[in-house]
Amino acid sequence: MSLGTYTPPAQQPQGDVEISDTFSPELTSRDLDVTESAQQKLAEIVGQSEDDIEGIRIYVGGGGCSGLSYGMTFTDQITDYDTVLDFGDFKILVDVVALNYLRGAQIDYISEVGRERFVFNNVFAETGGSGTCGGCGSAGGGCA
């Protein structure tokens, strides 16, 4: 007995949805909002570097009990899987997998007495998550 082969149905646009078979590397502020204070600090950091920097890569890592972790690092290359948000003085690069976890988030820079840091706010905004990075059995975590 042969089951034959499966042929998936053709994708048909539904309503106003436009299906594209091409990848767009353009990232917008709707995808990832970078506050003015974060932009200023990132431009300052890039300007102080003596390395050849193509951009600042935003990444998502981890999982499990500690929740996801979010970070930034310098990169000297743009890959075929990167989306790019260009600020003139610097570029932010997010690969398409990380973008699924970052879409709708905000990167802010906070300077308090004795403590300066970048924070990722509103993570999971577009995917319907809680907006926090939780640990096992916990609603709190390192992200707001």
PyMOL commands that set and color helices and strands:
alter all, ss='L'
color gray80, all
select helices_A, chain A and resi 36-48+64-66+96-102
alter helices_A, ss='H'
color red, helices_A
select strands_A, chain A and resi 32-34+55-62+68-75+82-86+91-95+105-112+115-121
alter strands_A, ss='S'
color yellow, strands_A
deselect
rebuild
show_as cartoon
